[in-house]
Amino acid sequence: MADRDPDSIKADIDQARDQLAVTVDSLAARANPHRIVHDLKVSVVAFVKRPAVAVSLAGIGVVVVVVTVRRLRQP
């Protein structure tokens, strides 16, 4: 192993510590439950706003209403 001067070793340790801190901060931000819920909500809303999905959901709603009304009118 090559002899290194203490200042360069300290500089390497400081650089590694800084990189680790950035990584930990990034992981903490990605694992934040509020952020996960927000991202999920945004993706669901974007999915539902697609025309094909919106029309399908409207059709399903109409079928549910018709079935419910028919069951309520049966003696």
All heavy atoms as a GROMACS GRO file, in nm:
protein
  566
    1MET      N    1   0.084  -0.117   0.000
    1MET     CA    2   0.000   0.000   0.000
    1MET      C    3   0.089   0.124   0.000
    1MET      O    4   0.184   0.134   0.076
    1MET     CB    5  -0.090  -0.003   0.124
    1MET     CG    6  -0.190   0.105   0.129
    1MET     SD    7  -0.306   0.057   0.259
    1MET     CE    8  -0.390   0.204   0.284
    2ALA      N    9   0.058   0.216  -0.084
    2ALA     CA   10   0.138   0.337  -0.097
    2ALA      C   11   0.115   0.427   0.022
    2ALA      O   12   0.005   0.437   0.076
    2ALA     CB   13   0.102   0.409  -0.226
    3ASP      N   14   0.222   0.490   0.063
    3ASP     CA   15   0.211   0.586   0.174
    3ASP      C   16   0.142   0.712   0.122
    3ASP      O   17   0.180   0.767   0.020
    3ASP     CB   18   0.350   0.621   0.229
    3ASP     CG   19   0.413   0.505   0.303
    3ASP    OD1   20   0.337   0.428   0.366
    3ASP    OD2   21   0.537   0.492   0.298
    4ARG      N   22   0.040   0.753   0.194
    4ARG     CA   23  -0.032   0.875   0.156
    4ARG      C   24  -0.022   0.972   0.271
    4ARG      O   25  -0.020   0.935   0.387
    4ARG     CB   26  -0.178   0.842   0.127
    4ARG     CG   27  -0.194   0.752   0.007
    4ARG     CD   28  -0.335   0.709  -0.019
    4ARG     NE   29  -0.430   0.818  -0.004
    4ARG     CZ   30  -0.561   0.801  -0.005
    4ARG    NH1   31  -0.612   0.680  -0.020
    4ARG    NH2   32  -0.643   0.902   0.010
    5ASP      N   33  -0.023   1.096   0.235
    5ASP     CA   34  -0.012   1.194   0.343
    5ASP      C   35  -0.150   1.212   0.408
    5ASP      O   36  -0.254   1.194   0.344
    5ASP     CB   37   0.048   1.325   0.289
    5ASP     CG   38  -0.053   1.423   0.240
    5ASP    OD1   39  -0.102   1.500   0.324
    5ASP    OD2   40  -0.081   1.424   0.118
    6PRO      N   41  -0.156   1.243   0.535
    6PRO     CA   42  -0.281   1.252   0.610
    6PRO      C   43  -0.380   1.352   0.553
    6PRO      O   44  -0.501   1.333   0.561
    6PRO     CB   45  -0.237   1.294   0.751
    6PRO     CG   46  -0.095   1.249   0.762
    6PRO     CD   47  -0.039   1.257   0.624
    7ASP      N   48  -0.329   1.458   0.491
    7ASP     CA   49  -0.421   1.559   0.435
    7ASP      C   50  -0.500   1.503   0.317
    7ASP      O   51  -0.619   1.531   0.302
    7ASP     CB   52  -0.342   1.684   0.392
    7ASP     CG   53  -0.290   1.762   0.512
    7ASP    OD1   54  -0.351   1.751   0.621
    7ASP    OD2   55  -0.188   1.832   0.497
    8SER      N   56  -0.435   1.423   0.232
    8SER     CA   57  -0.507   1.366   0.118
    8SER      C   58  -0.606   1.260   0.166
    8SER      O   59  -0.715   1.247   0.109
    8SER     CB   60  -0.410   1.308   0.016
    8SER     OG   61  -0.347   1.191   0.066
    9ILE      N   62  -0.570   1.185   0.269
    9ILE     CA   63  -0.662   1.087   0.326
    9ILE      C   64  -0.784   1.158   0.384
    9ILE      O   65  -0.898   1.118   0.361
    9ILE     CB   66  -0.593   1.001   0.433
    9ILE    CG1   67  -0.484   0.914   0.369
    9ILE    CG2   68  -0.694   0.914   0.508
    9ILE    CD1   69  -0.398   0.840   0.469
   10LYS      N   70  -0.761   1.267   0.456
   10LYS     CA   71  -0.871   1.344   0.514
   10LYS      C   72  -0.960   1.401   0.403
   10LYS      O   73  -1.083   1.399   0.414
   10LYS     CB   74  -0.818   1.455   0.602
   10LYS     CG   75  -0.928   1.534   0.673
   10LYS     CD   76  -0.868   1.642   0.760
   10LYS     CE   77  -0.970   1.722   0.836
   10LYS     NZ   78  -1.094   1.754   0.772
   11ALA      N   79  -0.899   1.450   0.296
   11ALA     CA   80  -0.976   1.504   0.184
   11ALA      C   81  -1.063   1.395   0.120
   11ALA      O   82  -1.180   1.419   0.087
   11ALA     CB   83  -0.882   1.566   0.080
   12ASP      N   84  -1.008   1.275   0.104
   12ASP     CA   85  -1.085   1.164   0.048
   12ASP      C   86  -1.202   1.126   0.139
   12ASP      O   87  -1.313   1.099   0.092
   12ASP     CB   88  -0.996   1.042   0.026
   12ASP     CG   89  -0.898   1.059  -0.089
   12ASP    OD1   90  -0.917   1.154  -0.169
   12ASP    OD2   91  -0.804   0.978  -0.098
   13ILE      N   92  -1.177   1.125   0.269
   13ILE     CA   93  -1.283   1.093   0.365
   13ILE      C   94  -1.391   1.199   0.361
   13ILE      O   95  -1.511   1.167   0.361
   13ILE     CB   96  -1.224   1.077   0.507
   13ILE    CG1   97  -1.137   0.952   0.514
   13ILE    CG2   98  -1.335   1.073   0.611
   13ILE    CD1   99  -1.059   0.938   0.644
   14ASP      N  100  -1.353   1.325   0.355
   14ASP     CA  101  -1.452   1.434   0.348
   14ASP      C  102  -1.535   1.424   0.220
   14ASP      O  103  -1.658   1.444   0.224
   14ASP     CB  104  -1.383   1.570   0.355
   14ASP     CG  105  -1.326   1.600   0.493
   14ASP    OD1  106  -1.370   1.535   0.591
   14ASP    OD2  107  -1.237   1.687   0.503
   15GLN      N  108  -1.471   1.392   0.109
   15GLN     CA  109  -1.543   1.378  -0.017
   15GLN      C  110  -1.640   1.261  -0.010
   15GLN      O  111  -1.756   1.273  -0.053
   15GLN     CB  112  -1.445   1.358  -0.132
   15GLN     CG  113  -1.513   1.346  -0.267
   15GLN     CD  114  -1.413   1.321  -0.379
   15GLN    OE1  115  -1.295   1.299  -0.354
   15GLN    NE2  116  -1.461   1.324  -0.502
   16ALA      N  117  -1.597   1.149   0.044
   16ALA     CA  118  -1.684   1.032   0.057
   16ALA      C  119  -1.801   1.063   0.149
   16ALA      O  120  -1.915   1.023   0.124
   16ALA     CB  121  -1.605   0.913   0.108
   17ARG      N  122  -1.778   1.136   0.257
   17ARG     CA  123  -1.883   1.174   0.351
   17ARG      C  124  -1.986   1.264   0.283
   17ARG      O  125  -2.107   1.246   0.300
   17ARG     CB  126  -1.823   1.245   0.472
   17ARG     CG  127  -1.927   1.280   0.579
   17ARG     CD  128  -1.868   1.355   0.698
   17ARG     NE  129  -1.763   1.280   0.762
   17ARG     CZ  130  -1.638   1.325   0.779
   17ARG    NH1  131  -1.605   1.445   0.737
   17ARG    NH2  132  -1.548   1.251   0.840
   18ASP      N  133  -1.938   1.358   0.203
   18ASP     CA  134  -2.030   1.447   0.131
   18ASP      C  135  -2.115   1.370   0.031
   18ASP      O  136  -2.236   1.393   0.020
   18ASP     CB  137  -1.952   1.557   0.059
   18ASP     CG  138  -1.890   1.657   0.156
   18ASP    OD1  139  -1.934   1.663   0.274
   18ASP    OD2  140  -1.797   1.729   0.113
   19GLN      N  141  -2.053   1.277  -0.041
   19GLN     CA  142  -2.128   1.195  -0.137
   19GLN      C  143  -2.232   1.108  -0.066
   19GLN      O  144  -2.344   1.093  -0.113
   19GLN     CB  145  -2.034   1.108  -0.219
   19GLN     CG  146  -1.950   1.186  -0.318
   19GLN     CD  147  -1.846   1.099  -0.387
   19GLN    OE1  148  -1.820   0.986  -0.347
   19GLN    NE2  149  -1.784   1.153  -0.491
   20LEU      N  150  -2.194   1.053   0.048
   20LEU     CA  151  -2.287   0.971   0.125
   20LEU      C  152  -2.404   1.055   0.176
   20LEU      O  153  -2.518   1.011   0.174
   20LEU     CB  154  -2.215   0.903   0.242
   20LEU     CG  155  -2.298   0.811   0.330
   20LEU    CD1  156  -2.356   0.698   0.248
   20LEU    CD2  157  -2.215   0.757   0.444
   21ALA      N  158  -2.376   1.176   0.220
   21ALA     CA  159  -2.482   1.264   0.269
   21ALA      C  160  -2.581   1.297   0.157
   21ALA      O  161  -2.702   1.296   0.179
   21ALA     CB  162  -2.422   1.393   0.326
   22VAL      N  163  -2.532   1.322   0.038
   22VAL     CA  164  -2.619   1.351  -0.076
   22VAL      C  165  -2.705   1.228  -0.108
   22VAL      O  166  -2.826   1.240  -0.132
   22VAL     CB  167  -2.536   1.394  -0.199
   22VAL    CG1  168  -2.621   1.396  -0.325
   22VAL    CG2  169  -2.473   1.529  -0.175
   23THR      N  170  -2.644   1.110  -0.104
   23THR     CA  171  -2.718   0.988  -0.133
   23THR      C  172  -2.826   0.964  -0.028
   23THR      O  173  -2.940   0.930  -0.062
   23THR     CB  174  -2.622   0.868  -0.137
   23THR    OG1  175  -2.523   0.891  -0.238
   23THR    CG2  176  -2.696   0.739  -0.167
   24VAL      N  177  -2.794   0.981   0.098
   24VAL     CA  178  -2.892   0.960   0.205
   24VAL      C  179  -3.006   1.061   0.194
   24VAL      O  180  -3.123   1.026   0.209
   24VAL     CB  181  -2.823   0.968   0.344
   24VAL    CG1  182  -2.926   0.976   0.455
   24VAL    CG2  183  -2.731   0.849   0.364
   25ASP      N  184  -2.974   1.186   0.164
   25ASP     CA  185  -3.078   1.288   0.147
   25ASP      C  186  -3.169   1.253   0.030
   25ASP      O  187  -3.292   1.268   0.038
   25ASP     CB  188  -3.016   1.426   0.125
   25ASP     CG  189  -2.950   1.481   0.250
   25ASP    OD1  190  -2.979   1.428   0.361
   25ASP    OD2  191  -2.870   1.576   0.238
   26SER      N  192  -3.112   1.206  -0.079
   26SER     CA  193  -3.190   1.168  -0.195
   26SER      C  194  -3.283   1.051  -0.162
   26SER      O  195  -3.400   1.051  -0.200
   26SER     CB  196  -3.097   1.130  -0.310
   26SER     OG  197  -3.170   1.078  -0.417
   27LEU      N  198  -3.232   0.951  -0.093
   27LEU     CA  199  -3.315   0.836  -0.055
   27LEU      C  200  -3.425   0.878   0.042
   27LEU      O  201  -3.539   0.829   0.032
   27LEU     CB  202  -3.228   0.727   0.008
   27LEU     CG  203  -3.135   0.653  -0.089
   27LEU    CD1  204  -3.044   0.559  -0.012
   27LEU    CD2  205  -3.216   0.577  -0.193
   28ALA      N  206  -3.394   0.966   0.134
   28ALA     CA  207  -3.496   1.012   0.229
   28ALA      C  208  -3.608   1.088   0.158
   28ALA      O  209  -3.725   1.071   0.190
   28ALA     CB  210  -3.432   1.100   0.336
   29ALA      N  211  -3.572   1.168   0.060
   29ALA     CA  212  -3.673   1.242  -0.015
   29ALA      C  213  -3.759   1.147  -0.097
   29ALA      O  214  -3.881   1.163  -0.105
   29ALA     CB  215  -3.606   1.344  -0.106
   30ARG      N  216  -3.698   1.046  -0.158
   30ARG     CA  217  -3.774   0.951  -0.239
   30ARG      C  218  -3.863   0.862  -0.154
   30ARG      O  219  -3.968   0.816  -0.201
   30ARG     CB  220  -3.678   0.865  -0.320
   30ARG     CG  221  -3.611   0.943  -0.432
   30ARG     CD  222  -3.507   0.863  -0.505
   30ARG     NE  223  -3.562   0.741  -0.560
   30ARG     CZ  224  -3.489   0.641  -0.608
   30ARG    NH1  225  -3.357   0.652  -0.608
   30ARG    NH2  226  -3.546   0.534  -0.657
   31ALA      N  227  -3.826   0.836  -0.030
   31ALA     CA  228  -3.903   0.746   0.056
   31ALA      C  229  -4.004   0.820   0.143
   31ALA      O  230  -4.074   0.757   0.222
   31ALA     CB  231  -3.808   0.667   0.145
   32ASN      N  232  -4.015   0.950   0.127
   32ASN     CA  233  -4.110   1.028   0.206
   32ASN      C  234  -4.253   0.986   0.170
   32ASN      O  235  -4.295   0.996   0.055
   32ASN     CB  236  -4.090   1.177   0.176
   32ASN     CG  237  -4.179   1.265   0.258
   32ASN    OD1  238  -4.280   1.221   0.312
   32ASN    ND2  239  -4.141   1.391   0.268
   33PRO      N  240  -4.331   0.939   0.268
   33PRO     CA  241  -4.467   0.892   0.240
   33PRO      C  242  -4.556   0.998   0.175
   33PRO      O  243  -4.636   0.966   0.087
   33PRO     CB  244  -4.522   0.852   0.377
   33PRO     CG  245  -4.403   0.827   0.461
   33PRO     CD  246  -4.296   0.919   0.408
   34HIS      N  247  -4.543   1.123   0.216
   34HIS     CA  248  -4.625   1.230   0.157
   34HIS      C  249  -4.592   1.246   0.009
   34HIS      O  250  -4.680   1.267  -0.074
   34HIS     CB  251  -4.604   1.361   0.231
   34HIS     CG  252  -4.654   1.359   0.371
   34HIS    ND1  253  -4.788   1.352   0.402
   34HIS    CD2  254  -4.588   1.361   0.490
   34HIS    CE1  255  -4.802   1.350   0.533
   34HIS    NE2  256  -4.682   1.354   0.589
   35ARG      N  257  -4.465   1.237  -0.024
   35ARG     CA  258  -4.423   1.249  -0.164
   35ARG      C  259  -4.473   1.131  -0.245
   35ARG      O  260  -4.520   1.146  -0.358
   35ARG     CB  261  -4.271   1.259  -0.174
   35ARG     CG  262  -4.223   1.277  -0.317
   35ARG     CD  263  -4.070   1.289  -0.323
   35ARG     NE  264  -4.026   1.296  -0.458
   35ARG     CZ  265  -4.003   1.191  -0.536
   35ARG    NH1  266  -4.021   1.071  -0.491
   35ARG    NH2  267  -3.961   1.206  -0.660
   36ILE      N  268  -4.466   1.011  -0.188
   36ILE     CA  269  -4.513   0.892  -0.259
   36ILE      C  270  -4.663   0.902  -0.287
   36ILE      O  271  -4.709   0.875  -0.399
   36ILE     CB  272  -4.481   0.765  -0.177
   36ILE    CG1  273  -4.330   0.744  -0.173
   36ILE    CG2  274  -4.551   0.643  -0.235
   36ILE    CD1  275  -4.285   0.636  -0.077
   37VAL      N  276  -4.740   0.945  -0.188
   37VAL     CA  277  -4.885   0.961  -0.206
   37VAL      C  278  -4.914   1.067  -0.311
   37VAL      O  279  -5.000   1.048  -0.398
   37VAL     CB  280  -4.954   0.995  -0.072
   37VAL    CG1  281  -5.098   1.038  -0.092
   37VAL    CG2  282  -4.946   0.876   0.023
   38HIS      N  283  -4.843   1.178  -0.305
   38HIS     CA  284  -4.863   1.285  -0.402
   38HIS      C  285  -4.833   1.237  -0.543
   38HIS      O  286  -4.910   1.262  -0.636
   38HIS     CB  287  -4.777   1.406  -0.367
   38HIS     CG  288  -4.791   1.518  -0.464
   38HIS    ND1  289  -4.704   1.535  -0.570
   38HIS    CD2  290  -4.882   1.616  -0.475
   38HIS    CE1  291  -4.740   1.639  -0.641
   38HIS    NE2  292  -4.848   1.691  -0.586
   39ASP      N  293  -4.721   1.168  -0.561
   39ASP     CA  294  -4.685   1.118  -0.693
   39ASP      C  295  -4.788   1.018  -0.745
   39ASP      O  296  -4.823   1.018  -0.863
   39ASP     CB  297  -4.546   1.053  -0.690
   39ASP     CG  298  -4.435   1.154  -0.671
   39ASP    OD1  299  -4.462   1.276  -0.683
   39ASP    OD2  300  -4.321   1.112  -0.644
   40LEU      N  301  -4.837   0.932  -0.656
   40LEU     CA  302  -4.938   0.834  -0.694
   40LEU      C  303  -5.068   0.904  -0.736
   40LEU      O  304  -5.129   0.869  -0.837
   40LEU     CB  305  -4.965   0.737  -0.580
   40LEU     CG  306  -5.066   0.627  -0.607
   40LEU    CD1  307  -5.019   0.538  -0.721
   40LEU    CD2  308  -5.090   0.545  -0.482
   41LYS      N  309  -5.107   1.006  -0.657
   41LYS     CA  310  -5.228   1.080  -0.688
   41LYS      C  311  -5.217   1.149  -0.824
   41LYS      O  312  -5.311   1.145  -0.906
   41LYS     CB  313  -5.255   1.183  -0.579
   41LYS     CG  314  -5.390   1.248  -0.586
   41LYS     CD  315  -5.409   1.360  -0.484
   41LYS     CE  316  -5.361   1.328  -0.346
   41LYS     NZ  317  -5.384   1.437  -0.250
   42VAL      N  318  -5.104   1.209  -0.851
   42VAL     CA  319  -5.083   1.278  -0.979
   42VAL      C  320  -5.089   1.179  -1.095
   42VAL      O  321  -5.152   1.206  -1.197
   42VAL     CB  322  -4.947   1.353  -0.978
   42VAL    CG1  323  -4.907   1.399  -1.117
   42VAL    CG2  324  -4.954   1.471  -0.883
   43SER      N  325  -5.029   1.063  -1.078
   43SER     CA  326  -5.030   0.965  -1.188
   43SER      C  327  -5.170   0.907  -1.209
   43SER      O  328  -5.210   0.883  -1.324
   43SER     CB  329  -4.929   0.854  -1.163
   43SER     OG  330  -4.963   0.779  -1.049
   44VAL      N  331  -5.247   0.887  -1.103
   44VAL     CA  332  -5.384   0.836  -1.118
   44VAL      C  333  -5.471   0.939  -1.188
   44VAL      O  334  -5.548   0.905  -1.279
   44VAL     CB  335  -5.444   0.795  -0.981
   44VAL    CG1  336  -5.593   0.774  -0.990
   44VAL    CG2  337  -5.375   0.671  -0.928
   45VAL      N  338  -5.460   1.065  -1.148
   45VAL     CA  339  -5.540   1.170  -1.211
   45VAL      C  340  -5.503   1.182  -1.359
   45VAL      O  341  -5.592   1.195  -1.445
   45VAL     CB  342  -5.521   1.305  -1.137
   45VAL    CG1  343  -5.576   1.420  -1.218
   45VAL    CG2  344  -5.585   1.298  -1.000
   46ALA      N  345  -5.376   1.175  -1.391
   46ALA     CA  346  -5.334   1.182  -1.531
   46ALA      C  347  -5.388   1.063  -1.610
   46ALA      O  348  -5.431   1.078  -1.725
   46ALA     CB  349  -5.182   1.186  -1.540
   47PHE      N  350  -5.390   0.946  -1.548
   47PHE     CA  351  -5.443   0.826  -1.615
   47PHE      C  352  -5.592   0.839  -1.640
   47PHE      O  353  -5.641   0.809  -1.748
   47PHE     CB  354  -5.414   0.702  -1.530
   47PHE     CG  355  -5.471   0.575  -1.586
   47PHE    CD1  356  -5.412   0.514  -1.694
   47PHE    CD2  357  -5.584   0.518  -1.530
   47PHE    CE1  358  -5.464   0.397  -1.747
   47PHE    CE2  359  -5.638   0.402  -1.581
   47PHE     CZ  360  -5.578   0.340  -1.690
   48VAL      N  361  -5.667   0.887  -1.540
   48VAL     CA  362  -5.812   0.897  -1.552
   48VAL      C  363  -5.852   1.004  -1.653
   48VAL      O  364  -5.956   0.992  -1.718
   48VAL     CB  365  -5.876   0.924  -1.414
   48VAL    CG1  366  -6.022   0.959  -1.425
   48VAL    CG2  367  -5.857   0.802  -1.324
   49LYS      N  368  -5.770   1.105  -1.670
   49LYS     CA  369  -5.803   1.213  -1.764
   49LYS      C  370  -5.782   1.173  -1.910
   49LYS      O  371  -5.823   1.247  -1.999
   49LYS     CB  372  -5.720   1.338  -1.732
   49LYS     CG  373  -5.771   1.411  -1.611
   49LYS     CD  374  -5.696   1.541  -1.592
   49LYS     CE  375  -5.755   1.619  -1.476
   49LYS     NZ  376  -5.685   1.746  -1.456
   50ARG      N  377  -5.721   1.058  -1.933
   50ARG     CA  378  -5.706   1.013  -2.071
   50ARG      C  379  -5.844   0.985  -2.128
   50ARG      O  380  -5.930   0.930  -2.059
   50ARG     CB  381  -5.618   0.889  -2.077
   50ARG     CG  382  -5.474   0.922  -2.040
   50ARG     CD  383  -5.384   0.804  -2.025
   50ARG     NE  384  -5.400   0.699  -2.124
   50ARG     CZ  385  -5.344   0.580  -2.112
   50ARG    NH1  386  -5.270   0.551  -2.008
   50ARG    NH2  387  -5.363   0.489  -2.205
   51PRO      N  388  -5.870   1.025  -2.253
   51PRO     CA  389  -6.005   1.014  -2.310
   51PRO      C  390  -6.063   0.871  -2.305
   51PRO      O  391  -6.179   0.853  -2.268
   51PRO     CB  392  -5.987   1.061  -2.454
   51PRO     CG  393  -5.868   1.148  -2.451
   51PRO     CD  394  -5.778   1.092  -2.344
   52ALA      N  395  -5.985   0.773  -2.339
   52ALA     CA  396  -6.037   0.636  -2.342
   52ALA      C  397  -6.077   0.590  -2.202
   52ALA      O  398  -6.180   0.524  -2.184
   52ALA     CB  399  -5.933   0.541  -2.400
   53VAL      N  400  -6.001   0.626  -2.103
   53VAL     CA  401  -6.031   0.586  -1.965
   53VAL      C  402  -6.152   0.662  -1.914
   53VAL      O  403  -6.241   0.604  -1.851
   53VAL     CB  404  -5.908   0.610  -1.873
   53VAL    CG1  405  -5.942   0.580  -1.729
   53VAL    CG2  406  -5.790   0.526  -1.920
   54ALA      N  407  -6.161   0.791  -1.943
   54ALA     CA  408  -6.275   0.871  -1.898
   54ALA      C  409  -6.405   0.819  -1.958
   54ALA      O  410  -6.507   0.807  -1.887
   54ALA     CB  411  -6.254   1.017  -1.935
   55VAL      N  412  -6.405   0.784  -2.086
   55VAL     CA  413  -6.524   0.732  -2.151
   55VAL      C  414  -6.561   0.596  -2.090
   55VAL      O  415  -6.679   0.568  -2.064
   55VAL     CB  416  -6.504   0.722  -2.304
   55VAL    CG1  417  -6.615   0.644  -2.370
   55VAL    CG2  418  -6.491   0.861  -2.364
   56SER      N  419  -6.462   0.513  -2.066
   56SER     CA  420  -6.488   0.381  -2.006
   56SER      C  421  -6.548   0.396  -1.867
   56SER      O  422  -6.644   0.325  -1.832
   56SER     CB  423  -6.360   0.300  -1.998
   56SER     OG  424  -6.307   0.277  -2.126
   57LEU      N  425  -6.494   0.484  -1.787
   57LEU     CA  426  -6.547   0.505  -1.652
   57LEU      C  427  -6.689   0.562  -1.657
   57LEU      O  428  -6.774   0.524  -1.575
   57LEU     CB  429  -6.455   0.598  -1.572
   57LEU     CG  430  -6.320   0.539  -1.533
   57LEU    CD1  431  -6.235   0.644  -1.463
   57LEU    CD2  432  -6.338   0.418  -1.443
   58ALA      N  433  -6.715   0.649  -1.751
   58ALA     CA  434  -6.851   0.703  -1.766
   58ALA      C  435  -6.947   0.591  -1.804
   58ALA      O  436  -7.059   0.582  -1.751
   58ALA     CB  437  -6.853   0.814  -1.870
   59GLY      N  438  -6.907   0.504  -1.894
   59GLY     CA  439  -6.990   0.390  -1.933
   59GLY      C  440  -7.018   0.297  -1.817
   59GLY      O  441  -7.132   0.251  -1.798
   60ILE      N  442  -6.917   0.270  -1.739
   60ILE     CA  443  -6.935   0.184  -1.621
   60ILE      C  444  -7.030   0.250  -1.522
   60ILE      O  445  -7.117   0.184  -1.464
   60ILE     CB  446  -6.799   0.154  -1.555
   60ILE    CG1  447  -6.716   0.064  -1.645
   60ILE    CG2  448  -6.816   0.090  -1.418
   60ILE    CD1  449  -6.572   0.047  -1.603
   61GLY      N  450  -7.019   0.381  -1.505
   61GLY     CA  451  -7.110   0.454  -1.416
   61GLY      C  452  -7.254   0.444  -1.462
   61GLY      O  453  -7.345   0.423  -1.381
   62VAL      N  454  -7.276   0.456  -1.592
   62VAL     CA  455  -7.412   0.445  -1.645
   62VAL      C  456  -7.467   0.305  -1.621
   62VAL      O  457  -7.583   0.289  -1.579
   62VAL     CB  458  -7.414   0.479  -1.796
   62VAL    CG1  459  -7.546   0.441  -1.860
   62VAL    CG2  460  -7.384   0.627  -1.816
   63VAL      N  461  -7.388   0.203  -1.643
   63VAL     CA  462  -7.432   0.065  -1.620
   63VAL      C  463  -7.467   0.044  -1.472
   63VAL      O  464  -7.570  -0.017  -1.440
   63VAL     CB  465  -7.325  -0.036  -1.667
   63VAL    CG1  466  -7.357  -0.177  -1.620
   63VAL    CG2  467  -7.311  -0.032  -1.818
   64VAL      N  468  -7.386   0.095  -1.382
   64VAL     CA  469  -7.413   0.081  -1.239
   64VAL      C  470  -7.544   0.149  -1.203
   64VAL      O  471  -7.627   0.094  -1.127
   64VAL     CB  472  -7.296   0.136  -1.155
   64VAL    CG1  473  -7.333   0.150  -1.009
   64VAL    CG2  474  -7.174   0.047  -1.172
   65VAL      N  475  -7.568   0.268  -1.256
   65VAL     CA  476  -7.692   0.341  -1.227
   65VAL      C  477  -7.812   0.263  -1.280
   65VAL      O  478  -7.914   0.246  -1.211
   65VAL     CB  479  -7.688   0.484  -1.286
   65VAL    CG1  480  -7.825   0.549  -1.282
   65VAL    CG2  481  -7.586   0.568  -1.210
   66VAL      N  482  -7.804   0.213  -1.402
   66VAL     CA  483  -7.915   0.138  -1.462
   66VAL      C  484  -7.945   0.012  -1.380
   66VAL      O  485  -8.061  -0.018  -1.349
   66VAL     CB  486  -7.885   0.104  -1.609
   66VAL    CG1  487  -7.983   0.001  -1.664
   66VAL    CG2  488  -7.885   0.230  -1.694
   67VAL      N  489  -7.843  -0.062  -1.342
   67VAL     CA  490  -7.863  -0.184  -1.264
   67VAL      C  491  -7.923  -0.152  -1.128
   67VAL      O  492  -8.016  -0.220  -1.080
   67VAL     CB  493  -7.731  -0.262  -1.249
   67VAL    CG1  494  -7.742  -0.373  -1.146
   67VAL    CG2  495  -7.687  -0.318  -1.384
   68THR      N  496  -7.877  -0.047  -1.065
   68THR     CA  497  -7.930  -0.007  -0.934
   68THR      C  498  -8.076   0.032  -0.944
   68THR      O  499  -8.159  -0.009  -0.861
   68THR     CB  500  -7.847   0.110  -0.876
   68THR    OG1  501  -7.710   0.071  -0.869
   68THR    CG2  502  -7.895   0.149  -0.739
   69VAL      N  503  -8.111   0.112  -1.042
   69VAL     CA  504  -8.250   0.155  -1.060
   69VAL      C  505  -8.340   0.034  -1.089
   69VAL      O  506  -8.449   0.023  -1.033
   69VAL     CB  507  -8.261   0.261  -1.173
   69VAL    CG1  508  -8.405   0.285  -1.213
   69VAL    CG2  509  -8.194   0.390  -1.129
   70ARG      N  510  -8.296  -0.058  -1.171
   70ARG     CA  511  -8.376  -0.177  -1.202
   70ARG      C  512  -8.398  -0.262  -1.078
   70ARG      O  513  -8.507  -0.315  -1.056
   70ARG     CB  514  -8.309  -0.260  -1.311
   70ARG     CG  515  -8.311  -0.191  -1.446
   70ARG     CD  516  -8.247  -0.276  -1.549
   70ARG     NE  517  -8.356  -0.335  -1.628
   70ARG     CZ  518  -8.339  -0.427  -1.719
   70ARG    NH1  519  -8.220  -0.475  -1.743
   70ARG    NH2  520  -8.441  -0.471  -1.788
   71ARG      N  521  -8.298  -0.276  -0.994
   71ARG     CA  522  -8.313  -0.356  -0.872
   71ARG      C  523  -8.406  -0.288  -0.773
   71ARG      O  524  -8.479  -0.354  -0.700
   71ARG     CB  525  -8.177  -0.380  -0.807
   71ARG     CG  526  -8.097  -0.483  -0.880
   71ARG     CD  527  -7.979  -0.528  -0.802
   71ARG     NE  528  -7.906  -0.630  -0.879
   71ARG     CZ  529  -7.796  -0.685  -0.839
   71ARG    NH1  530  -7.742  -0.651  -0.723
   71ARG    NH2  531  -7.737  -0.776  -0.914
   72LEU      N  532  -8.404  -0.157  -0.767
   72LEU     CA  533  -8.493  -0.085  -0.676
   72LEU      C  534  -8.638  -0.092  -0.722
   72LEU      O  535  -8.729  -0.090  -0.638
   72LEU     CB  536  -8.448   0.062  -0.663
   72LEU     CG  537  -8.318   0.087  -0.589
   72LEU    CD1  538  -8.281   0.235  -0.597
   72LEU    CD2  539  -8.327   0.042  -0.444
   73ARG      N  540  -8.663  -0.100  -0.850
   73ARG     CA  541  -8.801  -0.105  -0.903
   73ARG      C  542  -8.860  -0.245  -0.900
   73ARG      O  543  -8.981  -0.258  -0.913
   73ARG     CB  544  -8.802  -0.055  -1.047
   73ARG     CG  545  -8.781   0.094  -1.054
   73ARG     CD  546  -8.806   0.142  -1.193
   73ARG     NE  547  -8.798   0.286  -1.197
   73ARG     CZ  548  -8.817   0.356  -1.305
   73ARG    NH1  549  -8.845   0.296  -1.420
   73ARG    NH2  550  -8.809   0.487  -1.302
   74GLN      N  551  -8.779  -0.347  -0.885
   74GLN     CA  552  -8.834  -0.482  -0.879
   74GLN      C  553  -8.907  -0.504  -0.747
   74GLN      O  554  -8.859  -0.464  -0.642
   74GLN     CB  555  -8.722  -0.587  -0.893
   74GLN     CG  556  -8.663  -0.595  -1.032
   74GLN     CD  557  -8.553  -0.699  -1.039
   74GLN    OE1  558  -8.514  -0.757  -0.940
   74GLN    NE2  559  -8.505  -0.722  -1.161
   75PRO      N  560  -9.025  -0.572  -0.755
   75PRO     CA  561  -9.104  -0.595  -0.632
   75PRO      C  562  -9.044  -0.700  -0.542
   75PRO      O  563  -8.969  -0.779  -0.560
   75PRO     CB  564  -9.239  -0.642  -0.682
   75PRO     CG  565  -9.228  -0.664  -0.829
   75PRO     CD  566  -9.097  -0.612  -0.872
   0.00000   0.00000   0.00000
